Amino acid sequence: MQSPAHFEKLDSKRFLGSVTKYLKRFCGHHGSPSLSDRSSPILRQYGSPLDRSNLNHPEATKSFNLFCHTSLVQFLLFFLALLIPFASHAAAKKDRGAPLGTFIAGEPTAPMIVIDAGHGGTDRGARGYVPYCEEKKLSLQTARLVKKYLDQLGYHVIMTRSTDCFIPLSKRVDVANQSTSNIFVSVHFNSSRNSTAHGVEVFFPDSKEKSTRSSSSKKLADAILGRVIRRTSAHSRGVKKGNFYVIRETRMPAVLVEAGFISNPEERSLLRTREYQEKIARGIADGIDRYFKDRWRSAT
């Protein structure tokens, strides 16, 4: 039988240990005999330390009050201890789970990107037959997907057109220059008299003078081409200089992507599918993300 002296030892210091140690101590009293006088016979063991026979003892009452106070404190500390790992895991996941080029959507530090869907409206661009398709439609569908993936990464994205409408080249350039965007990417599809021509190529401004814009455009073109080829397994036609108006007149790094040949029957069949368009779009978005990732690494 537990004596009253047992409860006299239960001071506050013994209750301020670790949660695990405390719980073991508390659970150890379960099934102990009642705290009656030493002269009282032991008739039975009570199933709970909170049994009336236990609680009627003055030392038990004193210790029980101490238990209630300390158990509340221990419970709160135990609850907070449980929350800390979850909070740490969430913070770590946020830091390492997303690509380096990922931003929290809406933050002003996220780069601004102009995505230009080539042609549109009365300007149908290149066309292919059997099956029939138009460049303006493929460009818009792919550009929308690029925007979706960049939005998911947290970039600010502006499209020169989001519907089937005609936008003059000068207006497209104005959209880019007036928006203070960081880069400009124009999405197109190729055509050739040679129906066997196939693959992806990316153009950057043909600048006679070496400039930061020119070198940055080249790096952007390399990054996009590499990622598109990785996603699609298409033939790489390389990165080339081009004198296209929209990449020549924009003030920021700019590229023009020719994502495949509509004039090639086999490639045209692929280009018309949603699955392949998503591969192209993901490749372009990956390349853009890679470009900014490399810039940050070189700046640190």
N, C-alpha and C positions, 0 to 999 in steps of 0.2 A: 504493500500500500504506500502510495506517495504521501510524504509528510508535509505539513505546512512549510517546513524549512525549504522544501523544493521550490515553492513559489517566491520565497524571499530572495532567492538567487536570480530571479528573472528581472533584472534591472534593465534600463534603457540601452546600455552598452551592448547587451547580448542580442538585442533586437535590431541593431543597426549594421549588421553584417550584410553579405551578399543576399540577393533574393533567393538563390538556390539553398544556401545554408539556412536561411530563415524558414523556408518552407519545410525543409527536412526536420528542423527542430519542432515546428508546430505539429507536423503530422506525427511525430514521435509520441505525442501525448494521446493520440487516439487509442482507445481501448484500455487506458490506465484506470485503476480503481478510483472510487469516489474519494474526495478529500474530507473524510469525516475524522473524528477524533481517533487517536491511536488506539484507545481502549475499545472502540466500536468494532464489532466483528465484520470481517469482509464477507458480505453476502454475495456480491456479484461485481463484475466489472461493467462499467457503463460504456456504452458504445460511442459516446461523444464526450469530449472535454467540456462541452457546453451543457451537459446534463444538469438538472436542477440540483442534485446532490453535490455536484462539484461547485456550482455557482453559489450555493448558500454559504460556502466557507468564506470568511472575511478576507483571507489571503488570496483566495481565488478571485473574489470580486475585484480586489486591487490589481491583480495581474491581468484580469480580463479587460479592465479599463485601459491598462497599458497596451494590451494586445490590440484593442480596437483602434487606439490612436496610432500605434506604429504600423498596423496593417494597412491603414489608409495611406500613410506616407509611402510604405513599401509598394503598395499597389500602383500609386502614381509614378513612382520611380521605375517600377517594372514596365508599366505601360509606355513611358517615355523611352525606355531602353529598347523596346520592341520597335518603336517608330524610327529610331536612328538608322538602322540598317536599310530600311526601305527608302528613307530620304537620301542616304548616300548612294544607294543603287540607282535611284532615279537620276541623280545629278551626274553620276558616272556614265550612265547610258546616254544621257543627253550630250555629253562631251565626246564619247568615243563611238557611239552608235551611228551617227550621221557622218557623211563625207565631210572632209575639211572645208569644202566650199559651201557647206550648208549654212543657211541663216535662219533666224527666227522670222517668220513672215511678218512683214509690216515694219521691220526695223529700218531706220534711215540709212544704216551702214551697208545694207545689201546693194550690190551693184545693179544698175539698170541696164536692161538689154532690149534692143529693138529687134524684133523678128519680122522680116519682110517676106510675105508670101508672094512669090513672083506672079506677074501678069494679073488677070482678073477682068471681069466684065466683058467688054467687046474684044479685049486682047486675050485670045485663047492660048497663046503660046504654042509650044510644040504639040502635035497631035499624032496619035497612033491609031491604026485600024486593025480590026479583027484580033482581039476585041478593041473597040473604040475607047479612047480616053484622051483627055485634054490636060495639058500641063497646068493650066490655071486651077483646075480642080484638085489635082494631086498636090500641088504646092500649098494650097489652102488647108487641105486635110492634114498634111504633114506638119505645117507650121502650127496649127492648133495643138497638135500632139506635143510638139516641142515646148510650147507655152505651158501646157499642162504639167510636163515633167519639171520644167524650171520653176513653176509655181510651187511644186512639192518640195523643191530644194530651198525655197525661200527667196528666190530672186524676184526683183521687180521686172515685169515684162510688159512691153508695149508692142502691139502689132500694127503694122502700117495698114492692114486691112483684115477684117475678121469675117467678111461676107464676100460674095461674088460680085465685086464692083471694080470699076476701072479707077486706078489711082496713078496719075502722072508720075514719072520718075522724079521730077523736081519736088513734088509733094512728099514723096517717100523720104527723100533726103532731108527736107525741112522737118519732118516729124523727128528724125534722128537728131539733127543738129539743135533743134529747139528744146529737146527733152533733156539735154545734157546727159545722154546715155553713155555708158562705159564702152559698149561694143555694139556693132551692127552685123546681123547675120541674115543674108538673103537666101531663101530656099527656092531652088529651081530643079528642073529635070531636063535632061539633055536630048539632043536629036542629031542624027547624022545620016548622010546619004548611004553610008555603009551600014547596012542593017545588022552586021555582026559586031559593030562597036558596042562596048558594054563597060560597066564599071562606074566608079565614083571619082570625081575630081573636085578640088576646092581651089578657088581663085582668091588672091589677095591683090591690093592695089599695086600697079606698076609704077613705082616711084623711082625717078632717076637719082634723086638725092636720098642718102641714107638718113632716116629719121626714126624717132621712137615709134611713131604711128605705123610706119612700114614694117619695122621689125616685130612689133607687137601683132600686127595683122598676120604676118608669116607664122608666128608662134600659135596664134589662134587657129589658123588654117591647118597646121600640122596636128594640133590636138583634136580638132573635129574629124579630120580625115581618119586618123588612127582609131578613134572610137567608133566611127561609123563602120569601118572595115571590120573591126572586132565584133560588132553586133550583127552585121549582115553577112559576113564572109564573102562580100562582093570583091570584084577585082579593083585594085587601087590604080588609078590613073595619075596619082601624084598631086602635089601642090604646085600651082602655077601662078605666074603673074597675069593679071588681066586688067583691061582698061574699061571695065564696065562702069557706067555712069554712077550707079548707086554706091559703089565702093570707092570710086574715085573722088566723089564730091563730099562724102561724109567726113567729119573731122576726127572721128574716133576710130580705133582699130575696126576694120570691116573685112568681111569675107563673103563670097558668093559660093554656095554649095550646089553642085550639079550632082544630084543623088542617084542618077541612073539614066539609062537611055530608053525613052519612049519608043524610039525607032527600032529597037531590038525586040522582036516578038516574044522571046522567052523572058527577057527582063521586064518587058511591059506587063506581062501576066503577073509577075511578082509585085510590081509597083502598084497594081490595082488592088491588092489585098490589104486589109486592115493590119494583119499580122506583120507584114513586111514594112508597112509605113510606120508602125510602132517601133520596129527595130531601127529604122533610119532616125526617127525622132529621138529615141533614147540615145543613140550614138551621138547626135548633135548636142543634146543636153549634157551628156557625159563629157564631150570634148570641151564645151564651155566651162563646165565645172573644173575640169583638169587645167584649163588655161588660168583660171583665177587661183587655183591651188598652187600652181607653179609660181605665179606672181607673188603670192604671200610668202612662199618659202624663200624666194630670192631676196625679199625685202627684210627678212629677219636674220 
